[in-house]
Amino acid sequence: MANLQWTSLSARLQANGESRDFSSLDALIRHVTGTDLPVDSLFSWLQGIPAPALGWQADLHDLGIGRLSAQRAAPYTPATLKIILDR
């Protein structure tokens, strides 16, 4: 488990008893996942809003049961994002 905290000016990752600071939430997410994610769209998706994100297609059909998935396709490096919410 990890704790992520952020403001408009910085972000912090706390995991395994250590903290690491980043210049932005995007930079923190890139570090954690190894790729860029559409953070602004992701927050909309989590609210059930089908926001556009260049190269990404979100599937919000199972959001009501705590499941979100999104696919990134060509011309970008393919990626799959799966989030399971524990409510």
Secondary structure, DSSP 8 states (H G I E B T S, - for coil): -EEEEE-SS-EEEEETTEEEEESSHHHHHHHHHSS---HHHHHHHHTT----BTTEEEE-TTGGGTEEEEEE-TTS--EEEEEE---
